[in-house]
Amino acid sequence: MNWINNVVRPKISGLLSTAKRDVPDNLWVKCPESGQMVFYKDLEANQFVVPGSNYHMRMGSQQRLQYLFDGGEYRTVAVPSVQQDPLKFRDGRKYTDRLKDAKAETKLEDAVLVGEGQLEGSPIVAAAQDFRFMAGSLGMAAGEAIIAGMLRAVELKTPFILFAASGGARMQEGILSLMQMPRTTIAVQRLRDARLPYIVVLTDPTTGGVTASYAMLGDVHIAEPGALICFAGPRVIQQTIREQLPDGFQRAEYLLSHGMIDMVVHRHQMRETLARVCRLLMSGAEVKPAKEPRKMNGKSHANGSSVDSNVIETAARESGVIEPEIVPNSQRFDPGKADKSKRDDASASGPQKDAPRSV
């Protein structure tokens, strides 16, 4: 009777069982544009681009870097640690609890992941913002990650590529989050002083303080199709000015036609485009340190370098400059004599009425 107990009875129980099977939440993904249902594995294999509508879904920072680097291999750049909750902020929940949930969901320490590796055989440093981590907001930890990536690129003398995706500054950190805007701007200047390329890839969405700082300071700005790129969103603008906005307002294609970005590139061509741009910007002579800024005081001069006065005089004589003639004292103008003659003429002629002014 063993076969009945071991085979028949479990099979019958399985047919009669009403228990629901555990189905993953992301097994099927719905396209926000066309409503098409796509199998998650197929969407992941297509770099999260919906096959039918060509809609670009949002990607995590790990997947961004895996698709970018050769073989998907990269080394994570160490980022300085910061205080987790400097303001002891709390709204509906504690800020620390929100951070714990975001870290558990994304397996990240914060919204920015920085890595270094090879792009078609050339070394680069890249950073990617993850919108899943508190909407990719810019806080102290994210600012430190961006700065660490840029300084690492300066150290290795490589291009720096940034994938921007953010909802703006993280208000749970108050003014400390806003201070990351000038800090990252200074780090961008370090890249420029070292004459290294800084390439920004604007993804959906890139808004707020990130757009107002390092996301719009690149040497080349590339955007994905349909990406929302703005400081204040179109809904806020429309409610403020009470006017109907044009179609596609603040989208990548609209900004390209108005000269705000350099190009719109499909995700499938993004890697080869970035590699080509890096080769173009890094080609030529080896990287030279930038010249020190000229100063108005001290030994430096505003225009050119300091030159001896004897050299200037010699050059002037050789170029045929005419020397001034010596004028005798009798022919020189004396202001005292001129004023005295005017007073004598005025007293001799007597008082006179003011002449009408001519227009």
Salt bridges, closest charged atoms under 4 A:
ASP70 OD1 - ARG271 NH2 2.08
ASP91 OD1 - ARG98 NH2 3.35
ASP101 OD2 - ARG93 NH2 2.44
GLU109 OE1 - LYS103 NZ 3.80
ASP110 OD2 - ARG170 NH2 3.25
GLU116 OE2 - ARG75 NH2 3.09
GLU116 OE1 - ARG152 NE 2.76
GLU120 OE1 - ARG279 NH1 2.78
ASP130 OD2 - ARG132 NH2 2.83
GLU144 OE2 - ARG183 NH2 3.08
GLU155 OE1 - ARG152 NH1 3.20
GLU173 OE2 - ARG170 NH1 3.99
ASP204 OD2 - ARG58 NE 3.62
ASP204 OD1 - ARG251 NH1 3.45
GLU224 OE2 - ARG64 NH1 2.65
GLU224 OE1 - ARG267 NH2 2.89
GLU313 OE2 - ARG317 NH2 3.14
GLU323 OE2 - ARG317 NH1 3.36
